[in-house]
Amino acid sequence: MSNSASLQERLANGGTLVVAEGYVFEFERRGYLQAGAFVPEVVIERPDLVKLMHEEFVHAGSEVVLAFTYYGHREKLRLIGRESELESMNKRALSIAKEVARSTGTLFAGNICNSTIYRRDDPESQKQVEAMFKEQIEWAVDAGVDYILGETFSEFGEAMLALQSINKYGKGVPAVITMASAGQELTFDRIPFEDACKQLEDAGAAVVGLNCGRGPATILPLMKKIRQTCKGPIACLPVPYQTSEQYPTMQSLVDKETGKQAFPYDLPGHTCTRSQIEEFAKTCKEIGVNYVGLCCGNASHYIRIVAEIYGRKPPASRYSPDMSRHFMFGDKSKFSKYTTEDMVEFTKAAQ
């Protein structure tokens, strides 16, 4: 365990934690991970880049370094023919995250996630899922994680199995459990998210909430219900896409020109503005969200905004926008009329 304040200590008495997720999409954008399988092969092939991304997110304000083992489980590696590298991938990801966390005073988190093989009416599949969770949890505990995140579960049953597995194999390491909405305001096994979160909280999760799937506009109504239902710390980590009542998740968004599914290839056309992320963070703070961040589609400039709204001043704040210094749109007393008025009028005339 870290010598820094623990997860529970940081969240005690209404404390908050800023957390950057979104490694899968960011590495896919950068050309080191394939959309579709979404397996973190970059951990094996370019561990130096994984370390740099951890450092970049901390620089921007993340107070947690999350080991990049999302979809680094046995089933996903089997899918791409790399199951033999399962243990080495997980241990390397944990080692990279630990190095960055310990050097920056941030929390070091392990990660398990939706298995893609869980079936609610199939005990055999559940045994396989538990076995997958067990090995990843034990590797994380051996690495000395401060807590383990179980994330992106669309079914309450699998989320509870993840929590039970952390409690069973985690040797007392705290668990954060977040679920993802598949579209309706219910889990895939038909439980209201606020009720599911309450059951997870009662079963011992240190933090419960939602991640992924929904954008800020459609996740916040659910978070308000969760806040009213749960007494302890709650988590909110949406995707930074412009979802709506008509298109509540990133998977349901359609390209405005073609009418085809936007996920994942054309999602950039639905990206949230920085102002929308700012409003999201403000609302989370008002609601009382303790564990806050962004998931798939996240980038450093977004997490900096969230951190600043939550009262942090990370190193990246040195470079937060200051348009008073812009030669056209800045302080007119510091620049010439030629650029601040004449050139501005010229550009407006072209609109």
N, C-alpha and C positions, 0 to 999 in steps of 0.2 A: 504493500500500500504506500501511497505518497505521503510525504511529511506535510504537505499542504492541507488546507481544510478539506474535509471529506464532502461528498455529495450532500449528505444530510445536514452537515454544518453550514454549508453555503446556502441551503434552501430553508434553513430554520427561520421561524418568525417572519415569514413572508419574503425571504431572500430569493434572489433570482439568478439564473444562469443563462448565458448566451451560448448557443450551440450551432456550429456549422455542420450541416450534412450536405449531400449533393455531389459526392465524389464520382458516382457512376456517370451522370450526365456530363459533368465537366471534363472527365477524361475522354468520353466519347466525342465531345466537341473538339478536343485537342488531337484526336486521331490515335488514341492509345487503347481503345476499348470499342468493341463492336456492339452497335444497337441490335437488339433482338435477344441474344443470349444475355448480354449485359454482365459478363463475368469479369472480375477485376484482374485480368491477366497482367496488367501493368505492374502489379505488385511483384511478379516474378521477373518481368522483362525490363522494367525501368524503375526499380525501387527508389532511385535518386529523385525521380519526378514526384513520387508519392510523398516523400519527405518534404519536398519543396511546397507541395500543395498544403500539407499540414501547416507548415510555417506561414504560408500565405494567409490561411484562414485565421490563425492565431494573431498575426499582424493586423488583420482586419477587425478583430474583436472576439473571436471564438474563445471561450473559456474551457473548452473540452477538445481533446484530440481523440477522434474516434477512429479506432483501427479499421482499415479499409478491408473488411471481410464480408461486406454486404454481397450476397450472392456468391460468396466464396465457400459455399458448402458442397457437400458430396454430390448432391443431385445435379447442381449446375456444372461442376467440373466434369462429371460423367458425360453430360450433354456435349461438351466440346472435346472430349477425349483426353482430359488432363487430370483425371481423378487420382493418379499416382502422385500428383504434386500437391494434394490437398493439405497435408500437414505442413509442408515447407512453406506454402503460400500463407497459411494462417499464422505460422510462427514468425515469418518475415514481416507481415503486416503489423503484427503486435509489437515486434521489436522496433520498427520504424516509428510507430505512434508513441511508444513508451519513451524513446529517445527525445522526441520533440516535446512531449508533455513534461518530462522531468527537467528539461533545460529551460522551459518557459513558465513553470509554476502553474500549469493548467492541469485539469483532470485527465486521466488516461482511461478511456472506455473501451471495453470489448463490445462485440456486436454479433448478434444472431438475427435472423430475419425469416420472412415467409419462405417455407420450404418448397412450394409449388407442387408438393405431392400429398399434402394433408387432405384427408377425406373424413368428414364428420361421422359417417356410418361405416367406417372401415378401420377396425382396431389394428389390423396389421400395418396399415399406412401410418397410423399414429405411433406405433412402436418404432418404425423406421425414422419418423421425424424426431422422436425423442432421442434416438441414437445419434442422429445428426447434431442435434442441439448439444448433447452430452459431450461429444468430442470437442466442439468449438468452445464450449463453456470451460472445460478442463484446461485447454490450451490457454485461454484468457486468464484463468485463475493462476496458472503456473507463471504467466508473464507478469503478474502483479497488478492487474487492473484495479482501478478505484471503483468501478461499477460496470455492469453489463447492460447494454441496451438491446432489448428485443423489439423489433420494429416492423412496420408495414404489414400487419396481419389484418386481412379482411374478415376473418372469422374469429369470433370470440373464443371458440374452442381451441384454436391453435395459439392464440395469445395467452390463454390460461395455461396451456401445455408448456409454452416457453417460460412463463413465470414459475411454474412448478419445477421445471427442469433447472432453472437458475437456483431456486431454493434448495433443490435436491443435490446438485453437483457443484454449486458455486461457493461452498465453504463460507457462507455468510456474506458474500459480496452483494451489495444492493442491486436491485433490478429496476430499470426504467422500461415501461412497456407502452408502446404506442401502436395504434391501429390506423388503418387506411380505409377510407370510404370508397366502396366500389360503385357508388352512384346514389343509391338511396340513403336515407338517414338512418339506416340500420346496418348491422353487421351482416355478412353473407348468411349467417345462421339466424338471422331475423331477431336480433336483440338491439334495442336502442343504444346508441353509443354511450350515452350518459350512464345507463344501467350497467353496461359492460365495464366501463371504467370504474364504477363503484365496486363491482365484484372483484376486479383486479386489485383495487386499493385495499379492500377488506382482506384479500388473500396475501397481502404483504408487499405489494409493489411500492417502492419509494416514491415513484412518480408515474402518473398515468396520463394518457391523452391521445392526440391524433398526429399523424404525420403523413406526408405524401398525398397523392390522389387529388385532393381539392386545392384550389387556389385560395388566397386570402378572403375573397368575397363570399365563398361558399363554405369555408371551414369555420369562420367566426361564429355564425349562428349555432353551430354544434358545440363550439367551445363554451359559449354562454350557458348552455344546458349542463355541460360537464362541470363548470365552475359552481353552479347551483347545487349539484348533486354530490360532488366530491369535497371532502374537507381538507385533504392534503395537497401537496404540490401537483400542478397539472402542466402538461406539455402541449405546445402547438408549433408544428413545423410543416407548413403547407408548401406546395410547389409555387414558384413565382410566375404563375400564368393566370390570364384573365378569364377565369371561369365565371359562370353565371348560373342563374336559376335554370335556364334552358340547357346549358352545358355545364353541369356541376363539377365535372372532373376533367383533368387534362386528357384522359383517354376518350372523352366524349366530344372534345372540341373538334370543329371541322374547319377546313381551309375556306376562307371567305370567297375565294375565286373559283375553286373547283368543287366545293361541297364535299370533298373527300376527308376521311379521318386525318387529323393533323398529327396525331401521336404516332411515332416520335419525330418523324422526319421534318415536319413543318411547324412544330411547336414554336420556333423562334418568332413567328408572326403573331403569337399570342402572349408574348412576354410582358410582364408587369412593368410599369414605369417605376422609377425610383420614388416618385411621390406616392404611388400606391403602396409601396413597401413601407414607406414612412407612416402612412395612415394605418396600415396593418399593425405595425409595432406599437403605435400609440393606443390602438384599441385593445391589443393584448395587455398592455400595461394597465389600462383602465379596468379590464375584466378581472385581472389578477392572475394572469398566466405567469408561472414561475420559471418555466423551462422553455425558452423561446428560440426560434431559429427558422431556417428554411431547408427544404429538401431538394429533390431533383430539379435542376435548373438554377440552383443557387450559384452565386459568384461572390467574390470578395467585396465588391462595391455594395452589394445588397446587405451582407452581414455587418458591414461597417455601419450602415444606417440603423439596423436593428440595435446594435451595440450602443450607438450614440443616443437613441431614444430611451434606452434603458439606463442611461446615466453614465455610460463608460466613455473613456477617451483613449481608444487603442492607438498604437503607433500610426496606423493608417489615417487617423483623424488629422494628422499634420497636412494631409493632402485632400481633405474634404473640400468640395467646391466653394469657391469664393469669386462670384461673378463681378464683384466690385473691381477686380483687377483686369477684366476683359477690355480690350481696346475699343470694342464697339458698344458693348452693353454694360460697361462698368461705370465707375464714378466719373461723371462728366467733368469734374474739376481737375481730374488728373490726366485727361486725354483731350485731344483736339476735337473741335466741332466737326472737322473734316471727316473723322471716323465715327464719332458718337451720334451725329445728327445726319450729315449729308450721306454717308455711306449706309446708315440704317434706313434712311428714306429710300435710297436706291434699291436696297434688298426688299423692302416692303412692296415697292412698286412692281416687283417681279412676281409677286404672289398672285 
